[in-house]
Amino acid sequence: MTLPFFRLLLVLLSFSLSSSSLWAIWEIVPYGKEQYVTARSLKDFYNFSRMTRSGNAVVLENKEVKLQIRVGSQECLMNGVKFILSDSVVAHQGRVLISRTDLSKLIDPVMRPNYITSAAPFRTVIIDPGHGGSDSGARNQYGTEAQYNLKVSKMVRDRLKARGYDVQMVRDSDVFYSLSQRVAIANRHRNAVFLSIHFNAGGGRVARGIETFTLSPVGVAHYGRGVKSSDFKVRQGNYQDSANIAFATAVHSSALRRVEVPDRGIKRARFSVLTGIKHPAILLEGGFMSHPFEARLIHSTEYQNNLALGIAEGIEKFRLALLQRRR
């Protein structure tokens, strides 16, 4: 049985560094043009009690955390939540290797959110309902993405306000804002988090499920394409890399607990609306309007309410984790 993300955070908040220096216990292995660390050193550093390998599958676990990776794959499961790594897991000279980028920008912020120094406790949530006005987004026989984005965003707003949050909506009606305008609106606020809500389309009539995006770290490509020279430029949002992935984990896992759709994972992207945001920021795709069954779900008030509840719960979990860190 998978553990709720918040319980995972509370358990890991108590983890402390070994008396050894940070890099003294990491087995760092050059491979290709990158540096990697061994799965064995992950086991030692994060106090996993057991590491097992069966073929290409590797499992690290203790009583509270289960981390699963596979040689040749970019998928990683932590307590049942899917993450898409920046680099594939590799096997080299009998050792299983994970890139240092994935260690520092994904695994460590999720495993040790108490070491995230860039994010402050917040009471302001900026909600960005994607598209709007002349930009309807995806369409199907039931409606437009812009409409669904706004409906769910308002439901999230109402739930957060009931919990005492200051909620700022980028738009609260069917109007158009450019991506740069959305970023400018978000950056007016202090001690906030930013959530852009969307629904997906594409992949024929097969693709379905929820996926959540954070800004790609420096040197990491937009999901689904190769690395470009521009990917090595530091963006405003990169200063929140660690907070971004922890925020995504909280919201993504909480949403999945409330709606029964496939988990497409937490992924990296270079969406313009994420690059310029100075707060922890994520973009959530709440399902596929192009999938026959999921389209009907998205159109239902029950699904919209459940998704909004999961999102609000995830935001609360992330805030409480940051508060716990500072005690």
N, C-alpha and C positions, 0 to 999 in steps of 0.2 A: 504493500500500500504506500503510495507516495505521500510525502509530508507537505503540508501547506508551506508556502515560501516564508511566511513570517516566523513559523517555528524554526525553520532552517536558519533564518537570520539570528534569532535569539540564541540558538545553540552556538553558532559560530562567532557571535559577539564576544564570547568568553575565551576564544582562542588567543593565545599569545605567542610571540616569536620565541623560537628556541634561543638559548643563551649563546649559541653560535651566531656568527654574522650571517646576514641574509644569504649571500652567495656561497658561503662555505659549504652549505648543505645541498646546493643545487648542482646536479650533474649537467653541465652545459656542453652541448655537442654541436659543432658546426656541421651543417648538412646543406649542400647546394650553396646558395647565396645567403642563407639565413642561419640563425642560431636556434637551437632547440634545447629543451630540457627533457630528462627521462621521466617516464611514468613512475619509476621507482622513487625518484626524488619528490614527486608529487605526494606519493604515499607517506614519505617520511615527514615532509614539511607540514602537511595538513592533518597529520595524526590519523590517517586511515589505518584501521587495524588489519585489513586484509586486501591483498591484490591478487586477482586471478586472471589467467589468460587462457582462452579456449580458441585456438585458431587465430583469427584476426581480432577477436573481441577481447577487450580488457575491461575489467570491473574493479573499481576502487570503492571500498565501503567500510563503514563502521555502523554503530547502532542508529545513527541519525542521518547520515548522508550516503547516498549511492551515486557514484559518478561512472558513466559508461561511455567508452569510446571504441572506435574500430579502426584498425590500420587501413589506410586508403580512403577513409571517409572524413568528411568535414562535419559530420553530425556528432553532437555530444549531448548526453542526457544527464541532467543533475536532478535527482529526486523526481524523475519522470518528466521534467520540463526540457523541451528540445532547444538547443542552441546550435547555430551554424558557425563553425569555427572559420577563422580567416584563412587557415592553411590546413591541408589534410594531415591527419595523423600518419606518421611513417614508422617503418621498422628499419633499423640499421644496426648491423653487427650484434644482432640478438637483443637489442633494446628497442622499446617502443618510445617514440619521441613526439612531443607536442611543442609547437613553435613558441618562442619567448613572447611573441606578440599576443598569442592567445592566452598564455599564462598571465601576462601583466594587464591585458585589456579586457579579459573576459573571466577566466577562472578565478583569479585572485579577488576582483571586486565582488563577485558573487559569494565566494567562500569567506571573505573577510571584509564585509561592508564597514566595519568599525575603523578600517584603515583608509577609508575614502575621506580625504580632507577638503575636496573642492566644493562639496555640497553642504549647505546649511539647512537646519530645520526650517520649514516653510509653513505658511498658512494661506498663501495665494496660489491658486491653480489657474493657469491660462488654458482654455479649451479652444481649439481651432477646428470648427466643423469644415472639412475640406470642400473645395469647389464653392458653388453658389452663383446666383445671378445668371449671367450669360454663359457660365461654365457649369454645365449640369453634371459633369463627370460621367460615370458609367450609367447605362440605361438598360432596363428590361421591361417586360410587359406590365410590371406592377408599379414602377416608378423610377425616379432618378436617384443616383448616389447622393447628390447634394441634399435632397430631401431627407434621406435616411441619416446622413451625417448630422444634420441639424436636429432631427428628432432625438437621436441617441445622445448627442451633446447636451441638449436641454435636460434630458433625464439624468445624466451624470451631474450636471450643474445643480439640479434640485436636491439630489442626494448629498452632494458635498456641502451645500449651503445648510442643509439640516444638521450636518456635523460641525458647523461653525466655520467653514472655510470661506475665504474671500475668493469668489470665482469671477474671472474676467473672460468674457466670450469675445473671440475675434469677430464673430458675426452672430447675431441672434435673429436674423431674418434672411430672406433669399436675395442676398446682395453679393456682388463680386468684390473680392480683394485680391490684389496681386500677391505673389509669394513674398516679395520684398516688403509690402505693406504689412503682411502678417508677422514677419520677423520684427519689424519696427514697433508694432503694437505690443508684441510680447516683451521686447526689451525695455519698455518703459517701466516695467515693474521690477521690484527687488525681492529677493528671497522667495522665489516662485519656482514652479515646475511647469513644463509646457507639454501638452498632449494634443496631437492632431489626429482626428478621427476620420476614417475612410472606410469604404467597402470596395472589394476587389472585383475584377472581371478579367476574363481571358483563360487561356489553358483549355480551350474548347469547352465541352460540357462535362469535363472530368474534374478539373481543379476545384478544390474546396478547402475550407478551414480558415483558422485565424493565424495571422502572422504579425509580428511586431518588429519595427525597424528602429535602430539607433544609427547615429552618424558613424561612418567608417573611420576608424583611427587612421592616423597618418601612415601612408604606405599601403593601406588596405583598399582594395577595389570596391566599387559598388557591386552589390550582389548580382551574380549572373554574367559579369563581364571581366575582362582582364584588367591588369593594372595600367594606369596611364600616368604620364609625368605629373599631371595636375593633382594626382592623388597624394603626392608628397608635400603638398602645401598645407600648412597648419591653418585650420578654420577656427572661427570663434567657438563653435560647438565642441571642438576637440579638447578644450580645457575641462570639459565635463565628461570625458570618455568613461571614467570609472563609475561616476554617478549615473550616467545614461544607461549602462548595462544593468546596474542594480535596480533602477527605476523600471526598466523594461521587464525584468524578471518578476517584480512584484505585480505589475499590472497584467502581464501576459498570463502568468500562472493563475491569478485570481479570476480573470475572465474565463479561462478554460474550465475552471471549477463550476462556473455558473451556466455555461452553454455547452451542449454535447455536440461538438464539431471537432474535426481533426486538428491536431497541433502541427502547424507548418513551421514553427520555430521562431526564435529571435534571431534576426538577421542584421547585416550591416548594409548601409546604403548612403548615397550622397545626394539625397533629396535636398533641393534648395531651401526648403522650409526648415530643415534641421541644421544646415551648415552655419547659419548666422545667429542662432539662438544662444544666448549667454547662460541660460538655465539648463538644468537637466531636462532633456527633451526626447520624446519618442513619437513615432507615428504608428498607429494601430490600424490594421485592416481587419474589419470585423466579420468577414465572410465573403463568399463569391456570389455576386448577383447573376453571374452567367451560369451557375450550376442550378439545374431544375429544382432540386429539393431545397438547396440552401437559399435560393431566391425566395421561396415561400416562407422559409423561416425568417429571413431578414425583414420581410413585409409584415410579420406578425408583431403585435404589441408585446406579447409575452417574451419573445426573443429579444426585442429591443430593451425591455425592462431588465431582463436577466443579464444581458451584456453590460448595460449601464451599471447595474449593481456590482458586477465583478470588477469593472474598471474603478469604481469608487472605492471598493474594498482594497484594491491594489494600491491606490494612491495613499490611503490611510496607513497601510502596512509599511510603505516606503517611508512615510513621515515618522512613524513610530520607531522604525529602525534607526533613523538618523538621530532622533531624540535619545534613544537608548545608548547610542554610541557616545554621547557627550556626558553621560552620568558618571 
